[in-house]
Amino acid sequence: MAIITLTTDFGEKDHFAGATKGAIYSELPHVKIVDISHSVSPFNIPEAAYIIQNAYRSFPKGTIHIIGIDSEINPDNKHIALQLDDHFFICANNGIMSMICSEIAPEKIVEINIHDKIQTSFPVLDVFVKVACHIARGGTLEVIGKPINDIKPIRNVVPYINDDKTQIIGSVIYVDNYGNVITNIKRSFFESVQKGRDFEISARNHKFKKVFNKYSDIVNFDIPEDKRHDEGRGLVVFNSGNFLEIAVYKSNSNTVGSASTLMGLKLMDTVSVNFIKNTVDVYPERPLKTELKEDL
């Protein structure tokens, strides 16, 4: 049974998501439809790219992913369908796939060319659904589009590194439901530049000298619980998608606050990593790294 996922900025109030599902069921009554998210910020391409990159791998091979973000067709915003990592993606050629394609080369890309057969002001409903159902029936991409070689890139997907490799400059590409801020710096890239050096991560006036493996690593569980004061403390982790994330332990915007609210971080803000040349430690028993230069 085919699986079709939906990732859009439609929200929950309007009819758009429901109408799209209805159109799919009208063509394929037994298909499975999975909502990845309908809460992408309107027209926010980096946010959608981050969500789909971290979600699609959990689905079986052959899954078809409709991405309805900034999908109105015009000369600068054509529609494409891709076969990549044994999955299929249908979206606008607006850079939304470049984050995934920077790591995995597509097996096939076509520019969708069935628009002359369809009159529409709602391309996700009328075009993307037709393409998804065609693929779900076993149809090939060449039937609904002409092969192309490249897709439009997206700005700020790849962080900048200076010439002497002492600094990475990244940016915030996503703020999650907990107010944690995710950067475009991936663990593999970070470690390839770090090469064992100490570092300092800067975000506005907040500085960190350690990256934790998980959020609760900031807690000293040897201290009695009533003497801990960890909720609301800032920390840095590599999250489940292996992106560098600035977080607040047990964040809650209504109580202890979040990384976004407490640090004033928002989408596209700069986050830098400065690498420090290691020197001989004359006190080997003292750790070189500290958890946090500035507690919140």
Backbone as numpy.savetxt, mean C-alpha at the origin, in Angstrom:
# Nx Ny Nz CAx CAy CAz Cx Cy Cz
-14.53 -22.14 -9.14 -15.37 -20.94 -9.14 -14.49 -19.69 -9.14
-14.78 -18.77 -10.03 -13.97 -17.55 -10.15 -14.19 -16.64 -8.95
-13.13 -15.90 -8.60 -13.20 -14.89 -7.55 -12.89 -13.53 -8.18
-13.74 -12.55 -7.90 -13.52 -11.18 -8.35 -13.47 -10.29 -7.11
-12.41 -9.51 -6.96 -12.32 -8.60 -5.82 -12.59 -7.16 -6.29
-13.00 -6.34 -5.34 -13.28 -4.93 -5.61 -12.50 -4.05 -4.65
-11.75 -3.11 -5.20 -11.06 -2.08 -4.42 -11.42 -0.74 -5.04
-12.13 0.11 -4.29 -12.63 1.36 -4.87 -12.60 2.48 -3.84
-12.90 3.68 -4.32 -13.10 4.82 -3.42 -14.58 5.19 -3.37
-15.47 4.20 -3.60 -16.91 4.46 -3.66 -17.51 4.80 -2.30
-16.90 4.34 -1.22 -17.51 4.51 0.09 -18.70 3.57 0.26
-19.42 3.75 1.37 -20.54 2.87 1.70 -21.90 3.54 1.52
-21.93 4.86 1.33 -23.21 5.58 1.28 -23.93 5.42 -0.05
-23.17 5.51 -1.13 -23.79 5.57 -2.46 -24.07 4.17 -3.03
-24.66 4.17 -4.20 -25.08 2.92 -4.82 -23.98 2.23 -5.63
-22.84 2.88 -5.78 -21.85 2.43 -6.76 -21.35 1.00 -6.51
-20.97 0.70 -5.26 -20.44 -0.64 -4.96 -21.52 -1.70 -5.17
-22.72 -1.43 -4.68 -23.81 -2.39 -4.84 -24.17 -2.62 -6.29
-24.21 -1.55 -7.09 -24.54 -1.69 -8.51 -23.48 -2.50 -9.24
-22.21 -2.30 -8.87 -21.13 -3.06 -9.51 -21.27 -4.55 -9.21
-21.56 -4.88 -7.97 -21.75 -6.29 -7.61 -22.96 -6.87 -8.35
-24.04 -6.10 -8.43 -25.22 -6.58 -9.13 -24.94 -6.88 -10.60
-24.15 -6.01 -11.23 -23.81 -6.23 -12.65 -22.98 -7.49 -12.83
-22.07 -7.76 -11.89 -21.27 -8.99 -11.97 -22.17 -10.21 -11.81
-23.04 -10.19 -10.79 -23.93 -11.34 -10.57 -24.89 -11.56 -11.74
-25.28 -10.48 -12.41 -26.17 -10.62 -13.57 -25.51 -11.42 -14.68
-24.19 -11.29 -14.79 -23.46 -12.03 -15.83 -22.98 -13.39 -15.34
-22.57 -13.44 -14.06 -22.02 -14.67 -13.50 -22.66 -14.92 -12.13
-23.80 -15.58 -12.10 -24.52 -15.74 -10.83 -23.76 -16.51 -9.75
-22.82 -17.35 -10.15 -22.14 -18.21 -9.18 -20.73 -17.74 -8.85
-20.35 -16.57 -9.30 -19.02 -16.04 -9.00 -18.94 -15.63 -7.54
-17.74 -15.61 -6.97 -17.54 -15.08 -5.63 -17.00 -13.66 -5.73
-17.62 -12.71 -5.04 -17.17 -11.32 -5.02 -16.66 -11.00 -3.62
-15.46 -10.45 -3.54 -14.86 -10.09 -2.26 -14.54 -8.59 -2.26
-15.02 -7.88 -1.26 -14.67 -6.47 -1.10 -13.34 -6.37 -0.37
-12.32 -5.85 -1.05 -11.07 -5.56 -0.34 -11.24 -4.25 0.42
-11.65 -3.20 -0.26 -11.96 -1.93 0.41 -12.75 -1.04 -0.52
-13.73 -0.33 0.06 -14.42 0.75 -0.66 -14.16 2.08 0.04
-13.16 2.10 0.93 -12.88 3.29 1.73 -11.56 3.95 1.37
-11.04 3.67 0.19 -9.86 4.40 -0.27 -10.21 5.88 -0.37
-9.32 6.75 0.07 -9.57 8.18 -0.05 -9.79 8.54 -1.51
-10.76 9.41 -1.82 -11.09 9.70 -3.21 -9.86 10.06 -4.06
-9.70 9.35 -5.16 -8.66 9.57 -6.15 -7.24 9.40 -5.59
-7.12 8.70 -4.47 -5.80 8.54 -3.85 -5.12 7.30 -4.41
-4.29 7.50 -5.42 -3.66 6.39 -6.12 -2.63 5.67 -5.26
-1.72 6.38 -4.56 -0.76 5.66 -3.71 -1.44 4.81 -2.63
-2.50 5.34 -2.05 -3.21 4.60 -1.01 -3.82 3.32 -1.57
-4.45 3.41 -2.72 -5.04 2.23 -3.35 -3.96 1.23 -3.74
-2.84 1.73 -4.25 -1.74 0.84 -4.66 -1.22 0.06 -3.46
-1.09 0.75 -2.31 -0.61 0.08 -1.11 -1.60 -1.01 -0.67
-2.88 -0.71 -0.70 -3.89 -1.67 -0.25 -3.90 -2.90 -1.15
-3.93 -2.70 -2.45 -4.04 -3.86 -3.35 -2.76 -4.67 -3.34
-1.60 -4.03 -3.20 -0.35 -4.78 -3.16 -0.30 -5.71 -1.95
-0.84 -5.25 -0.83 -0.76 -6.05 0.38 -1.92 -7.03 0.52
-2.93 -6.90 -0.31 -4.09 -7.80 -0.21 -4.07 -8.92 -1.24
-3.62 -8.66 -2.45 -3.89 -9.61 -3.54 -3.22 -10.95 -3.32
-2.03 -10.97 -2.68 -1.30 -12.23 -2.53 -2.04 -13.24 -1.66
-2.97 -12.79 -0.85 -3.72 -13.72 0.00 -4.79 -14.48 -0.76
-5.06 -14.08 -2.00 -6.09 -14.72 -2.80 -5.50 -15.82 -3.67
-6.33 -16.79 -4.07 -5.83 -17.87 -4.93 -5.36 -17.34 -6.28
-4.45 -18.09 -6.89 -4.02 -17.76 -8.25 -5.23 -17.73 -9.17
-5.21 -16.82 -10.12 -6.32 -16.70 -11.05 -7.39 -15.72 -10.62
-7.27 -15.16 -9.40 -8.24 -14.18 -8.93 -8.19 -12.93 -9.81
-9.35 -12.32 -10.01 -9.48 -11.12 -10.85 -9.76 -9.94 -9.95
-8.95 -8.90 -10.06 -9.04 -7.75 -9.17 -9.48 -6.50 -9.95
-10.66 -5.99 -9.64 -11.13 -4.72 -10.20 -10.71 -3.61 -9.25
-10.04 -2.59 -9.79 -9.60 -1.45 -8.98 -10.25 -0.20 -9.55
-11.21 0.32 -8.81 -11.99 1.47 -9.31 -11.57 2.76 -8.65
-10.44 3.29 -9.04 -9.92 4.56 -8.53 -9.57 5.44 -9.72
-10.14 6.64 -9.80 -9.83 7.57 -10.89 -9.97 6.86 -12.24
-11.13 6.26 -12.46 -11.28 5.36 -13.61 -11.95 6.00 -14.82
-12.29 7.27 -14.76 -12.91 7.91 -15.92 -11.92 7.96 -17.08
-12.33 7.45 -18.21 -11.40 7.37 -19.34 -11.26 8.72 -20.02
-10.03 9.05 -20.38 -9.72 10.25 -21.17 -8.37 10.02 -21.83
-7.90 10.92 -22.68 -6.63 10.67 -23.39 -5.44 10.41 -22.48
-5.47 10.93 -21.25 -4.36 10.71 -20.32 -4.62 9.58 -19.34
-5.78 8.96 -19.43 -6.16 7.97 -18.42 -6.88 6.81 -19.10
-6.11 6.00 -19.80 -6.69 4.85 -20.50 -6.94 3.71 -19.52
-7.66 2.70 -19.98 -7.94 1.52 -19.16 -7.03 0.37 -19.57
-6.60 -0.40 -18.58 -5.70 -1.52 -18.86 -6.15 -2.76 -18.09
-5.69 -3.90 -18.58 -5.84 -5.17 -17.88 -4.48 -5.86 -17.89
-4.10 -6.42 -16.75 -2.79 -7.05 -16.62 -2.93 -8.46 -16.09
-2.05 -9.31 -16.55 -1.83 -10.60 -15.91 -0.48 -10.52 -15.22
-0.47 -10.70 -13.90 0.73 -10.48 -13.11 0.70 -11.43 -11.92
1.79 -12.17 -11.72 1.91 -13.10 -10.60 0.73 -14.06 -10.57
0.27 -14.46 -11.76 -0.86 -15.38 -11.92 -2.18 -14.82 -11.38
-2.27 -13.50 -11.29 -3.52 -12.81 -10.97 -3.85 -11.88 -12.15
-5.09 -11.39 -12.18 -5.52 -10.44 -13.20 -5.96 -9.14 -12.51
-5.57 -8.01 -13.11 -5.90 -6.70 -12.55 -6.54 -5.85 -13.66
-7.62 -5.17 -13.32 -8.33 -4.30 -14.26 -8.44 -2.93 -13.61
-7.93 -1.90 -14.28 -7.86 -0.58 -13.65 -7.56 0.48 -14.70
-7.48 1.71 -14.26 -7.00 2.79 -15.14 -5.48 2.79 -15.15
-4.92 3.25 -16.26 -3.46 3.34 -16.38 -3.01 4.67 -15.79
-3.15 4.78 -14.47 -2.85 6.04 -13.79 -1.73 5.90 -12.76
-0.97 4.81 -12.86 0.13 4.57 -11.93 -0.21 3.63 -10.81
-1.47 3.22 -10.74 -1.91 2.43 -9.59 -1.25 1.06 -9.51
-0.77 0.55 -10.65 -0.13 -0.77 -10.65 1.39 -0.68 -10.56
1.94 0.51 -10.57 3.40 0.62 -10.66 4.10 0.15 -9.39
3.42 0.20 -8.24 4.05 -0.27 -7.00 4.26 -1.78 -7.07
3.26 -2.52 -7.55 3.42 -3.96 -7.70 4.40 -4.27 -8.82
4.27 -3.56 -9.93 5.11 -3.84 -11.09 6.58 -3.49 -10.86
6.87 -2.67 -9.85 8.27 -2.37 -9.54 8.98 -3.57 -8.95
8.19 -4.56 -8.45 8.78 -5.75 -7.85 8.56 -7.00 -8.68
7.45 -7.05 -9.42 7.11 -8.22 -10.23 6.73 -7.76 -11.63
7.40 -8.29 -12.63 7.11 -7.90 -14.01 5.80 -8.54 -14.47
4.91 -7.77 -15.10 3.66 -8.36 -15.61 3.95 -9.39 -16.69
3.13 -10.43 -16.70 3.23 -11.42 -17.77 2.61 -10.90 -19.05
1.61 -10.04 -18.91 0.91 -9.52 -20.08 0.18 -8.24 -19.67
0.19 -7.23 -20.58 -0.56 -5.99 -20.36 -1.30 -5.67 -21.64
-2.58 -5.31 -21.52 -3.31 -4.84 -22.70 -4.01 -3.53 -22.35
-4.14 -2.68 -23.35 -4.95 -1.48 -23.22 -6.35 -1.83 -23.70
-7.33 -1.72 -22.83 -8.69 -2.16 -23.13 -9.26 -1.30 -24.27
-9.87 -1.97 -25.25 -10.36 -1.24 -26.44 -11.79 -1.61 -26.82
-12.60 -1.95 -25.81 -13.99 -2.32 -26.10 -14.95 -1.16 -25.89
-14.41 0.05 -25.70 -15.27 1.19 -25.35 -16.22 1.60 -26.47
-15.86 1.29 -27.73 -16.74 1.66 -28.83 -18.03 0.84 -28.83
-18.04 -0.25 -28.06 -19.23 -1.10 -27.97 -20.08 -0.75 -26.75
-19.57 0.17 -25.91 -20.25 0.45 -24.64 -20.38 1.96 -24.45
-21.57 2.41 -24.19 -21.79 3.81 -23.82 -21.85 3.88 -22.29
-20.97 4.67 -21.70 -20.94 4.66 -20.24 -20.41 5.96 -19.65
-20.92 6.30 -18.49 -20.31 7.33 -17.65 -19.86 6.71 -16.33
-19.94 5.38 -16.25 -19.58 4.63 -15.05 -18.72 3.45 -15.50
-17.46 3.70 -15.82 -16.63 2.66 -16.44 -16.38 1.43 -15.57
-16.34 1.60 -14.25 -16.15 0.42 -13.41 -17.31 -0.56 -13.62
-18.52 -0.04 -13.64 -19.72 -0.86 -13.82 -19.81 -1.44 -15.22
-19.58 -0.61 -16.21 -19.88 -1.01 -17.59 -18.69 -1.60 -18.35
-17.48 -1.18 -18.02 -16.30 -1.67 -18.74 -15.54 -2.70 -17.91
-15.16 -2.33 -16.69 -14.35 -3.23 -15.88 -15.10 -4.53 -15.57
-16.40 -4.43 -15.32 -17.19 -5.64 -15.06 -17.21 -6.55 -16.28
-17.40 -5.97 -17.49 -17.40 -6.78 -18.71 -16.07 -7.51 -18.87
-14.97 -6.80 -18.63 -13.65 -7.41 -18.78 -13.45 -8.50 -17.74
-13.83 -8.23 -16.49 -13.65 -9.22 -15.43 -14.44 -10.48 -15.71
-15.67 -10.33 -16.17 -16.50 -11.50 -16.46 -15.96 -12.27 -17.66
-15.42 -11.57 -18.63 -14.79 -12.21 -19.78 -13.62 -13.08 -19.32
-12.78 -12.55 -18.45 -11.64 -13.31 -17.94 -12.12 -14.49 -17.10
-13.15 -14.26 -16.28 -13.68 -15.32 -15.42 -14.22 -16.49 -16.23
-14.70 -16.22 -17.42 -15.20 -17.29 -18.29 -14.07 -18.00 -19.02
-12.84 -17.56 -18.82 -11.70 -18.18 -19.49 -11.22 -17.42 -20.70
-11.75 -16.22 -20.94 -11.34 -15.43 -22.09 -9.94 -14.86 -21.94
-9.33 -14.56 -23.07 -7.96 -14.04 -23.06 -7.97 -12.52 -23.09
-6.86 -11.94 -22.65 -6.75 -10.49 -22.63 -6.72 -9.89 -24.03
-6.16 -10.62 -24.98 -6.04 -10.07 -26.33 -7.39 -9.79 -26.98
-8.43 -10.45 -26.53 -9.77 -10.25 -27.11 -10.34 -8.89 -26.71
-9.96 -8.38 -25.53 -10.56 -7.14 -25.04 -9.57 -5.95 -25.07
-8.37 -6.18 -25.59 -7.41 -5.08 -25.62 -6.22 -5.36 -26.52
-5.46 -4.30 -26.78 -4.25 -4.45 -27.59 -3.04 -4.49 -26.66
-2.09 -5.38 -26.94 -0.92 -5.51 -26.06 -0.11 -4.21 -26.02
0.35 -3.85 -24.83 1.27 -2.73 -24.63 2.40 -3.22 -23.74
3.47 -2.44 -23.69 4.66 -2.89 -22.95 4.85 -2.19 -21.61
4.34 -0.97 -21.51 4.63 -0.19 -20.31 3.35 0.37 -19.70
3.44 0.66 -18.41 2.35 1.33 -17.71 2.86 2.65 -17.16
1.93 3.51 -16.83 2.29 4.83 -16.31 2.89 4.69 -14.91
4.01 5.35 -14.65 4.59 5.29 -13.31 3.83 6.19 -12.35
4.09 6.00 -11.07 3.50 6.84 -10.04 4.62 7.51 -9.26
4.45 8.76 -8.97 5.48 9.48 -8.22 5.51 9.00 -6.77
6.69 9.08 -6.17 6.90 8.81 -4.74 6.73 7.35 -4.35
6.73 6.43 -5.33 6.70 5.02 -4.97 8.07 4.56 -4.48
9.11 5.05 -5.14 10.48 4.63 -4.81 11.14 5.74 -4.00
11.67 5.42 -2.81 12.35 6.45 -2.02 13.67 6.87 -2.66
14.13 8.05 -2.27 15.37 8.61 -2.80 16.53 8.23 -1.89
17.69 7.95 -2.49 18.90 7.71 -1.72 20.00 8.63 -2.24
20.74 9.27 -1.34 21.77 10.21 -1.79 22.99 9.46 -2.34
23.89 10.21 -2.97 25.00 9.60 -3.70 25.94 8.79 -2.82
26.20 9.27 -1.61 27.13 8.53 -0.74 26.42 7.51 0.14
25.12 7.29 -0.14 24.35 6.23 0.54 24.36 6.37 2.06
24.24 7.62 2.51 24.14 7.87 3.94 22.72 8.29 4.34
21.85 8.47 3.37 20.51 8.93 3.69 19.48 8.38 2.71
18.35 7.91 3.26 17.17 7.56 2.47 16.11 8.61 2.78
15.50 9.13 1.74 14.39 10.06 1.92 13.14 9.40 1.34
12.21 9.09 2.22 10.96 8.47 1.81 9.79 9.38 2.09
8.60 8.86 1.91 7.40 9.66 2.16 6.28 8.77 2.68
5.33 9.39 3.35 4.16 8.67 3.87 3.21 8.39 2.70
2.88 7.12 2.50 1.98 6.76 1.40 0.63 6.26 1.89
0.50 6.04 3.21 -0.75 5.47 3.71 -0.88 5.74 5.20
-2.09 6.07 5.63 -2.41 6.18 7.06 -3.51 5.17 7.33
-3.23 4.20 8.23 -4.19 3.12 8.42 -5.27 3.49 9.43
-6.15 2.56 9.72 -7.30 2.80 10.57 -6.91 3.15 12.01
-5.70 2.77 12.41 -5.21 3.07 13.75 -4.45 4.39 13.81
-4.31 5.05 12.66 -3.54 6.28 12.62 -2.05 6.05 12.48
-1.63 4.79 12.26 -0.23 4.51 11.98 0.10 5.00 10.58
1.30 5.50 10.38 1.68 6.03 9.07 2.70 5.10 8.42
2.41 4.74 7.19 3.24 3.79 6.45 4.01 4.56 5.39
5.30 4.27 5.30 6.15 4.95 4.32 6.37 4.06 3.11
7.02 4.62 2.11 7.36 3.85 0.91 8.72 3.16 1.02
9.27 3.07 2.23 10.59 2.44 2.44 10.36 0.98 2.84
10.76 0.07 1.99 10.58 -1.35 2.28 11.80 -1.90 3.01
11.58 -2.97 3.78 12.64 -3.57 4.58 13.85 -3.95 3.71
13.60 -4.59 2.57 14.71 -5.05 1.73 15.56 -3.88 1.25
14.91 -2.77 0.89 15.64 -1.59 0.44 16.42 -0.98 1.61
15.77 -0.86 2.75 16.40 -0.31 3.95 17.66 -1.10 4.30
17.54 -2.42 4.36 18.67 -3.25 4.77 19.79 -3.26 3.74
19.43 -3.12 2.46 20.47 -3.11 1.42 21.33 -1.85 1.50
20.75 -0.77 2.00 21.50 0.48 2.17 22.18 0.52 3.54
21.52 0.00 4.55 22.03 0.07 5.92 23.38 -0.62 6.07
23.46 -1.87 5.61 24.70 -2.66 5.72 25.25 -2.66 7.14
24.36 -2.88 8.11 24.78 -3.02 9.49 25.01 -1.74 10.26
24.86 -0.59 9.61 25.13 0.68 10.29 23.99 1.07 11.23
24.34 1.85 12.25 23.31 2.47 13.07 22.59 3.53 12.25
21.47 3.98 12.75 20.66 4.91 11.95 19.81 5.76 12.87
19.27 6.82 12.28 18.30 7.66 12.95 17.19 7.97 11.96
15.97 7.64 12.35 14.80 7.89 11.52 14.15 9.17 11.99
13.90 10.09 11.06 13.33 11.40 11.41 12.01 11.60 10.70
11.01 12.01 11.48 9.70 12.37 10.93 9.24 13.62 11.66
9.24 14.74 10.96 9.05 16.04 11.60 10.10 16.19 12.70
9.71 16.47 13.93 10.72 16.65 14.98 10.85 15.41 15.85
10.39 14.27 15.37 10.48 13.02 16.12 11.56 12.14 15.53
12.38 11.53 16.40 13.53 10.75 15.96 13.53 9.40 16.65
13.88 8.37 15.89 13.89 6.99 16.39 15.21 6.34 15.98
15.74 5.49 16.84 17.00 4.83 16.55 16.87 3.31 16.55
15.66 2.81 16.54 15.46 1.37 16.53 14.19 1.05 15.77
14.22 -0.07 15.04 13.03 -0.61 14.39 12.68 -1.92 15.09
11.47 -2.00 15.63 11.04 -3.20 16.34 10.48 -4.23 15.36
10.48 -5.49 15.81 9.90 -6.56 14.99 8.38 -6.56 15.08
7.85 -6.19 16.24 6.40 -6.11 16.41 6.10 -5.02 17.43
4.84 -4.59 17.46 4.47 -3.44 18.28 4.76 -3.66 19.77
4.44 -4.85 20.27 4.59 -5.08 21.70 6.03 -5.23 22.15
6.99 -5.24 21.22 8.39 -5.30 21.62 8.81 -4.05 22.39
8.02 -2.99 22.32 8.36 -1.78 23.07 8.08 -1.94 24.56
7.32 -2.98 24.92 6.91 -3.19 26.31 7.95 -4.01 27.05
8.32 -3.60 28.23 9.16 -4.39 29.13 8.23 -5.22 30.02
8.04 -6.48 29.66 7.09 -7.32 30.38 7.62 -7.79 31.73
8.88 -7.43 32.06 9.42 -7.75 33.38 8.93 -6.76 34.43
8.40 -5.63 33.96 7.87 -4.62 34.88 6.42 -4.95 35.19
6.00 -4.82 36.43 4.58 -5.07 36.75 3.67 -4.23 35.87
2.55 -4.79 35.50 1.65 -4.14 34.54 1.20 -2.77 35.01
0.96 -2.61 36.30 0.47 -1.32 36.78 1.54 -0.24 36.80
2.80 -0.63 36.50 3.88 0.35 36.47 4.35 0.67 35.05
3.72 0.03 34.08 4.07 0.30 32.68 3.30 1.53 32.18
3.95 2.25 31.30 3.30 3.42 30.70 3.61 3.42 29.20
3.22 2.33 28.56 3.61 2.13 27.16 2.58 2.62 26.16
1.31 2.63 26.55 0.28 3.08 25.61 0.53 4.54 25.25
0.54 4.81 23.96 0.81 6.17 23.50 2.26 6.44 23.17
3.14 5.46 23.41 4.55 5.66 23.07 4.78 5.44 21.57
5.64 6.25 20.98 5.96 6.12 19.57 6.97 5.03 19.32
6.85 4.38 18.18 7.79 3.33 17.79 7.79 3.19 16.28
8.77 2.44 15.80 8.88 2.15 14.37 8.95 0.64 14.20
8.21 0.12 13.23 8.25 -1.31 12.91 8.30 -1.47 11.39
8.71 -2.66 10.95 8.42 -3.08 9.58 7.12 -3.86 9.67
6.08 -3.38 8.99 4.76 -3.97 9.17 4.61 -5.27 8.39
3.41 -5.82 8.36 3.18 -7.11 7.72 3.48 -7.10 6.23
3.45 -5.91 5.62 3.81 -5.79 4.21 5.28 -5.46 4.02
6.05 -5.43 5.13 7.48 -5.10 5.13 7.76 -3.66 4.73
6.80 -2.76 5.02 7.01 -1.34 4.85 7.37 -0.72 6.20
8.26 0.27 6.18 8.61 1.00 7.39 7.40 1.79 7.86
7.00 1.56 9.11 5.79 2.17 9.66 6.09 2.88 10.97
5.61 4.08 11.11 5.71 4.82 12.37 4.37 4.69 13.06
4.42 4.20 14.31 3.18 3.85 15.01 3.21 4.39 16.42
2.07 4.28 17.06 1.93 4.54 18.49 1.38 3.26 19.10
2.01 2.80 20.19 1.57 1.54 20.80 0.14 1.67 21.31
-0.71 0.72 20.87 -2.14 0.70 21.21 -2.78 2.06 20.95
-2.54 2.56 19.75 -3.03 3.89 19.39 -4.55 3.92 19.34
-5.08 5.06 19.71 -6.52 5.31 19.65 -6.69 6.82 19.60
-7.18 7.31 18.49 -7.29 8.77 18.31 -8.15 9.43 19.37
-9.05 8.66 20.01 -9.94 9.23 21.01 -9.36 9.20 22.42
-8.26 8.46 22.62 -7.68 8.37 23.97 -6.21 8.75 23.96
-5.34 7.79 23.64 -3.90 8.07 23.71 -3.38 8.79 22.47
-4.18 8.85 21.41 -3.74 9.46 20.17 -3.10 8.46 19.23
-2.66 8.93 18.08 -2.06 8.07 17.06 -0.82 8.74 16.50
-0.07 7.99 15.70 1.11 8.57 15.08 0.73 9.75 14.18
-0.39 9.62 13.51 -0.82 10.70 12.64 -1.19 11.96 13.42
-1.98 11.76 14.51 -2.45 12.93 15.25 -1.38 13.51 16.16
-0.64 12.66 16.86 0.36 13.14 17.82 1.59 13.74 17.14
1.97 13.16 16.01 3.17 13.65 15.32 2.85 14.59 14.18
1.55 14.73 13.87 1.17 15.63 12.79 1.57 15.13 11.42
1.66 13.80 11.27 2.10 13.24 9.99 0.90 12.97 9.09
1.06 13.28 7.81 -0.02 13.07 6.85 0.57 12.55 5.55
-0.30 12.20 4.62 0.13 11.65 3.34 1.13 12.58 2.64
2.16 11.98 2.11 3.23 12.62 1.34 4.23 13.38 2.21
4.07 13.35 3.53 5.09 13.96 4.39 6.39 13.18 4.27
7.50 13.87 4.46 8.82 13.26 4.32 9.23 12.52 5.58
9.80 11.34 5.38 10.43 10.57 6.46 11.83 10.22 5.98
12.84 10.56 6.77 14.22 10.32 6.34 14.92 9.34 7.28
15.87 8.60 6.72 16.71 7.69 7.49 18.16 8.11 7.26
18.84 8.49 8.32 20.25 8.87 8.23 21.10 7.76 8.84
22.04 7.24 8.06 22.90 6.16 8.52 24.18 6.73 9.11
24.61 6.13 10.20 25.73 6.64 10.97 26.89 5.67 10.86
28.07 6.20 10.58 29.25 5.35 10.51 29.56 4.82 11.89
29.63 3.50 12.00 29.87 2.90 13.30 31.29 3.14 13.77
31.44 3.38 15.04 32.76 3.53 15.65 32.97 2.40 16.65
34.22 2.21 17.07 34.52 1.15 18.02 33.85 1.47 19.35
33.12 0.53 19.86 32.42 0.73 21.13 33.34 0.32 22.27
33.76 1.28 23.07 34.68 0.97 24.15 33.94 0.41 25.36
32.62 0.43 25.30 31.81 -0.16 26.36 30.91 -1.22 25.74
31.46 -2.41 25.43 30.69 -3.39 24.65 29.43 -3.87 25.35
29.38 -3.71 26.70 28.19 -4.17 27.38 27.03 -3.22 27.24
27.26 -1.99 26.75 26.20 -1.01 26.60 25.66 -1.05 25.17
24.37 -1.22 24.96 23.84 -1.30 23.59 24.05 0.00 22.84
24.29 -0.13 21.54 24.51 1.05 20.71 23.21 1.78 20.43
22.09 1.05 20.39 20.83 1.65 19.97 19.95 1.94 21.17
19.20 2.99 21.07 18.19 3.28 22.07 16.83 3.18 21.43
15.81 2.98 22.24 14.48 2.77 21.66 13.94 4.02 20.99
14.10 5.14 21.68 13.40 6.33 21.20 14.10 7.55 21.75
14.47 8.47 20.89 15.14 9.67 21.32 14.16 10.62 22.01
12.97 10.67 21.47 11.95 11.56 22.04 10.70 10.79 22.31
10.38 10.56 23.57 9.14 9.86 23.91 7.98 10.80 23.69
6.84 10.22 23.36 5.64 11.03 23.16 4.88 11.13 24.46
